[in-house]
Amino acid sequence: MAADNKRNIRLGIFVIAGTILLIAALYLIGSKQNLFGNSFRLKAKFYNVGGLMQGNNVRFAGIDVGTVEWVKIENDTSVLVSLLLDKDVQKFLRKNAVATVGTDGLMGNKLVNINSTGEMAPQVQDGDEIRSRRPVEMDEMVRTLDVTNENIKVITSNLRDITNKFRSKNNLWNLLLDTVVAENVKSAIVNLRLMSNNGILITGDLKDLAREIKSGKGSLGALIMDTTLSHNIKQTIVKLESFSDSAAVISGDLAEITRNLKNGKGTIGILLRDTMVIHNLNRSVLEIDTAANSFDENMDAVHSSWPFKKYYKSKKK
């Protein structure tokens, strides 16, 4: 009988201890999941949650402040997530806060990070929806890394080709190590230095020449700086302009005379252009020629006549 009582007492103690441990575990789990205590809810819409599930942690400023209550698909481009947060955090959250889906460590569970923008905004209220930012997807990162690896592969291949070219005989490295080329380069530099010195001397001479010209020295300086000469040149130019004007008037008059001659105006124009006058002149010349011939015949007849025959014979003697 006593042994049964001891057994029952031990069983009762074990049951009570188990119940206490179960209550403590439920409390701890509930406190982690915000099942007990004051809390409030926020919502956020994401394009892709990347495996976020109910019960995942929610962090604000790197501190766990709540859990994911549920995840629901709204449409093909939107996923609505409800966040259950501690009431004590509400006074630190603003309506312009941004929620992002991240990872706990490198390969840990998914979680929601809430970040403040630092700008002034009203405090969030229970049931508010905050903005979200599209997370960086692992597949996209892998694709980007794949492209980067391909580029690195091409760059490495090009560097290998360049290295092989440097190792060849006729390359830039051997050209740089060639002492003959180095001496030629030094000679070219010396020649360039001499050319620069000569250029400086020529520049100085040109400067002196320009100074002398500016001072009116020499023929060129006198020609450039002498005001009397410039005045004479101006007067000569004025006279040449007057002469050109007179020549223009004369050429205009000659053109007018030529035009009148072509049109048959004036005595010379009539003589040049009137065919009747020319015909009359020709006929007058012929008549004069005929009259001269008749006069010669008459004179010969006079010489032959007896009153003048003796006179002309004595004239010849």
C-alpha positions as CSV (number, residue, x, y, z in Angstrom):
1,M,0.0,0.0,0.0
2,A,2.8,2.3,0.9
3,A,4.6,1.5,-2.3
4,D,1.5,2.4,-4.4
5,N,1.2,5.7,-2.7
6,K,4.8,6.5,-3.4
7,R,4.3,5.5,-7.1
8,N,1.2,7.8,-7.3
9,I,3.1,10.6,-5.7
10,R,5.9,10.3,-8.2
11,L,3.5,10.1,-11.1
12,G,1.7,13.2,-9.9
13,I,5.0,15.1,-9.5
14,F,6.0,14.1,-13.0
15,V,2.7,15.1,-14.5
16,I,2.8,18.5,-12.7
17,A,6.4,19.1,-13.9
18,G,5.5,18.2,-17.4
19,T,2.5,20.5,-17.4
20,I,4.6,23.3,-16.1
21,L,7.2,22.7,-18.8
22,L,4.5,22.6,-21.5
23,I,3.0,25.9,-20.3
24,A,6.5,27.5,-20.3
25,A,7.2,26.2,-23.8
26,L,3.9,27.4,-25.1
27,Y,4.5,30.8,-23.5
28,L,8.0,31.0,-25.0
29,I,6.7,30.0,-28.5
30,G,3.8,32.3,-28.2
31,S,6.0,35.2,-27.2
32,K,8.1,34.5,-30.2
33,Q,5.1,34.4,-32.5
34,N,3.3,37.3,-30.8
35,L,0.5,35.1,-29.6
36,F,0.5,36.8,-26.3
37,G,0.9,40.5,-25.4
38,N,-0.2,43.6,-27.2
39,S,0.4,43.7,-31.0
40,F,-0.7,45.4,-34.2
41,R,-0.8,44.5,-37.9
42,L,0.7,46.0,-41.0
43,K,0.4,45.0,-44.6
44,A,2.7,45.1,-47.6
45,K,2.5,44.1,-51.2
46,F,5.4,42.4,-53.0
47,Y,6.0,41.3,-56.5
48,N,7.9,38.2,-55.4
49,V,8.3,37.1,-51.8
50,G,11.0,34.5,-52.7
51,G,9.7,31.7,-50.4
52,L,8.5,33.8,-47.5
53,M,6.2,31.8,-45.3
54,Q,3.9,32.3,-42.3
55,G,5.8,32.5,-39.0
56,N,9.0,34.0,-40.5
57,N,10.5,36.9,-38.5
58,V,10.0,40.6,-39.1
59,R,12.9,42.9,-38.3
60,F,13.2,46.6,-37.8
61,A,16.6,48.2,-37.6
62,G,18.1,44.7,-37.3
63,I,15.9,43.7,-34.3
64,D,13.1,41.0,-34.4
65,V,9.9,42.9,-33.8
66,G,7.2,40.5,-35.1
67,T,6.3,37.7,-37.4
68,V,4.6,37.1,-40.7
69,E,1.0,36.4,-40.0
70,W,0.0,35.2,-43.4
71,V,0.9,35.3,-47.1
72,K,-1.8,35.6,-49.8
73,I,-1.6,35.9,-53.6
74,E,-3.8,38.7,-54.9
75,N,-3.0,38.5,-58.6
76,D,-0.3,37.5,-61.0
77,T,1.9,40.5,-60.1
78,S,1.1,41.1,-56.4
79,V,1.4,39.1,-53.2
80,L,-0.1,40.5,-50.0
81,V,1.7,39.9,-46.7
82,S,0.3,40.6,-43.2
83,L,2.8,41.4,-40.5
84,L,2.1,41.0,-36.8
85,L,4.3,43.4,-34.8
86,D,4.9,44.3,-31.2
87,K,2.9,47.3,-30.0
88,D,6.0,48.9,-28.5
89,V,7.5,49.3,-32.0
90,Q,4.6,51.2,-33.4
91,K,5.8,54.6,-32.1
92,F,9.0,54.2,-34.1
93,L,7.4,53.3,-37.4
94,R,6.3,55.9,-40.0
95,K,3.9,55.6,-42.9
96,N,6.8,56.1,-45.3
97,A,8.7,53.0,-44.0
98,V,9.7,50.5,-46.7
99,A,9.5,46.7,-46.3
100,T,11.8,44.3,-48.2
101,V,12.1,40.5,-48.3
102,G,15.5,39.4,-47.1
103,T,17.4,36.3,-45.8
104,D,18.5,35.5,-42.3
105,G,22.2,35.3,-43.1
106,L,23.6,33.9,-46.4
107,M,21.5,30.8,-46.7
108,G,19.0,31.2,-43.8
109,N,15.2,31.5,-43.6
110,K,13.4,34.3,-45.4
111,L,12.3,37.3,-43.3
112,V,10.9,40.8,-43.8
113,N,13.0,43.9,-43.1
114,I,11.3,47.2,-42.3
115,N,13.5,50.3,-42.9
116,S,12.7,53.9,-42.2
117,T,13.5,56.5,-44.9
118,G,14.5,59.2,-42.3
119,E,11.9,61.7,-43.6
120,M,9.1,63.1,-41.5
121,A,5.7,61.3,-41.8
122,P,2.8,60.3,-39.5
123,Q,3.0,57.3,-37.2
124,V,1.6,54.0,-38.6
125,Q,-1.7,52.8,-37.4
126,D,-3.1,49.3,-37.0
127,G,-3.9,47.8,-40.4
128,D,-1.9,50.3,-42.5
129,E,-0.2,49.2,-45.7
130,I,3.4,50.3,-46.1
131,R,5.5,50.5,-49.2
132,S,7.6,47.7,-50.4
133,R,10.8,47.3,-52.5
134,R,11.3,44.5,-55.0
135,P,14.0,42.1,-53.7
136,V,17.0,41.0,-55.6
137,E,16.1,37.5,-56.8
138,M,18.7,34.7,-56.5
139,D,18.0,33.5,-60.1
140,E,18.7,37.0,-61.4
141,M,21.9,37.2,-59.4
142,V,23.0,33.8,-60.8
143,R,22.2,35.0,-64.4
144,T,24.2,38.2,-63.8
145,L,27.1,36.2,-62.4
146,D,26.9,33.9,-65.4
147,V,27.3,36.9,-67.7
148,T,30.1,38.3,-65.6
149,N,31.9,35.0,-65.7
150,E,31.6,34.8,-69.5
151,N,33.0,38.4,-69.7
152,I,35.9,37.5,-67.3
153,K,36.6,34.4,-69.5
154,V,36.8,36.6,-72.6
155,I,39.0,39.1,-70.8
156,T,41.3,36.4,-69.5
157,S,41.6,35.0,-73.1
158,N,42.5,38.4,-74.4
159,L,45.1,38.9,-71.7
160,R,46.6,35.6,-72.5
161,D,46.9,36.6,-76.2
162,I,48.5,39.9,-75.2
163,T,51.0,38.1,-73.0
164,N,51.9,35.7,-75.8
165,K,52.4,38.7,-78.1
166,F,54.7,40.2,-75.5
167,R,56.7,37.0,-75.4
168,S,57.3,37.0,-79.2
169,K,60.5,38.3,-80.8
170,N,59.3,41.4,-82.5
171,N,57.4,43.0,-79.6
172,L,57.2,46.3,-77.8
173,W,59.2,45.0,-74.8
174,N,62.2,44.0,-77.0
175,L,61.9,47.4,-78.8
176,L,62.1,49.1,-75.4
177,L,65.2,47.0,-74.5
178,D,67.0,47.8,-77.7
179,T,69.9,50.1,-77.0
180,V,70.1,51.4,-80.6
181,V,66.5,52.5,-80.4
182,A,67.2,54.2,-77.1
183,E,70.2,56.1,-78.6
184,N,68.1,57.2,-81.5
185,V,65.4,58.4,-79.2
186,K,68.0,60.3,-77.2
187,S,69.4,61.9,-80.4
188,A,65.9,62.8,-81.5
189,I,65.3,64.5,-78.1
190,V,68.6,66.4,-78.5
191,N,67.6,67.6,-81.9
192,L,64.2,68.6,-80.7
193,R,65.9,70.6,-77.9
194,L,68.2,72.3,-80.4
195,M,65.2,73.1,-82.6
196,S,63.4,74.5,-79.7
197,N,66.4,76.7,-78.8
198,N,66.6,77.9,-82.4
199,G,62.9,78.6,-82.3
200,I,63.4,80.7,-79.2
201,L,66.2,82.7,-81.0
202,I,64.1,83.2,-84.1
203,T,61.2,84.3,-81.9
204,G,63.5,86.8,-80.2
205,D,64.7,88.2,-83.5
206,L,61.1,88.5,-84.8
207,K,60.3,90.3,-81.5
208,D,63.1,92.7,-82.1
209,L,62.1,93.2,-85.7
210,A,58.5,93.9,-84.7
211,R,59.8,96.4,-82.1
212,E,61.9,98.2,-84.7
213,I,59.0,98.3,-87.2
214,K,56.7,99.6,-84.5
215,S,59.3,102.3,-83.7
216,G,59.5,103.3,-87.3
217,K,63.0,102.2,-88.0
218,G,64.1,100.9,-91.4
219,S,62.3,101.2,-94.7
220,L,59.4,98.9,-93.7
221,G,59.0,100.7,-90.4
222,A,59.0,104.1,-92.1
223,L,56.5,102.8,-94.7
224,I,54.2,101.5,-91.9
225,M,54.6,104.1,-89.2
226,D,55.2,107.4,-91.3
227,T,51.9,109.3,-91.2
228,T,53.1,111.7,-94.0
229,L,53.7,108.8,-96.3
230,S,50.3,107.4,-95.5
231,H,48.7,110.8,-96.2
232,N,50.5,111.0,-99.6
233,I,49.3,107.5,-100.3
234,K,45.7,108.5,-99.4
235,Q,46.0,111.6,-101.7
236,T,47.3,109.4,-104.5
237,I,44.5,107.0,-104.0
238,V,42.0,110.0,-104.1
239,K,43.6,111.1,-107.4
240,L,43.5,107.7,-108.8
241,E,39.8,107.6,-107.8
242,S,39.3,110.9,-109.6
243,F,41.2,109.7,-112.6
244,S,39.1,106.5,-112.6
245,D,36.0,108.6,-112.5
246,S,37.2,110.8,-115.4
247,A,38.2,107.6,-117.3
248,A,34.7,106.2,-116.6
249,V,33.2,109.5,-118.0
250,I,35.4,109.4,-121.1
251,S,34.7,105.7,-121.7
252,G,31.0,106.5,-121.3
253,D,31.4,109.4,-123.9
254,L,33.3,107.1,-126.3
255,A,30.6,104.5,-125.9
256,E,28.0,107.1,-126.7
257,I,30.0,108.3,-129.8
258,T,30.4,104.7,-130.9
259,R,26.7,104.1,-130.4
260,N,25.9,107.2,-132.5
261,L,28.3,106.1,-135.2
262,K,26.6,102.7,-135.3
263,N,23.2,104.3,-135.5
264,G,24.3,106.6,-138.4
265,K,24.0,109.9,-136.4
266,G,26.3,112.9,-137.3
267,T,28.4,113.5,-140.4
268,I,30.8,110.6,-139.8
269,G,27.9,108.4,-138.9
270,I,26.1,109.3,-142.1
271,L,29.3,108.7,-144.1
272,L,29.8,105.3,-142.4
273,R,26.3,104.1,-142.5
274,D,24.6,105.9,-145.6
275,T,25.3,103.8,-148.8
276,M,23.9,106.6,-151.0
277,V,26.5,109.1,-149.8
278,I,29.2,106.6,-150.6
279,H,27.7,106.0,-154.1
280,N,27.6,109.8,-154.7
281,L,31.2,110.2,-153.6
282,N,32.2,107.4,-155.9
283,R,30.3,108.9,-158.8
284,S,31.9,112.4,-158.1
285,V,35.3,110.8,-158.1
286,L,34.6,109.2,-161.4
287,E,33.3,112.5,-162.9
288,I,36.4,114.3,-161.6
289,D,38.6,111.7,-163.2
290,T,36.7,112.1,-166.5
291,A,36.9,115.9,-166.3
292,A,40.7,115.6,-165.6
293,N,41.1,113.4,-168.7
294,S,39.1,115.8,-170.8
295,F,41.2,118.7,-169.5
296,D,44.4,116.8,-170.4
297,E,43.1,116.3,-173.9
298,N,42.1,119.9,-174.2
299,M,45.6,121.0,-173.1
300,D,47.2,118.7,-175.6
301,A,45.0,120.3,-178.3
302,V,46.0,123.7,-177.1
303,H,49.7,122.7,-177.4
304,S,49.1,121.6,-180.9
305,S,47.3,124.7,-182.1
306,W,49.3,127.2,-184.1
307,P,49.0,130.3,-181.8
308,F,50.5,128.4,-178.8
309,K,52.7,125.9,-180.7
310,K,55.5,128.5,-181.2
311,Y,55.2,129.6,-177.5
312,Y,55.6,126.1,-176.1
313,K,58.5,125.4,-178.4
314,S,60.4,128.5,-177.2
315,K,59.4,127.5,-173.5
316,K,61.0,124.1,-174.0
317,K,64.2,125.7,-175.3
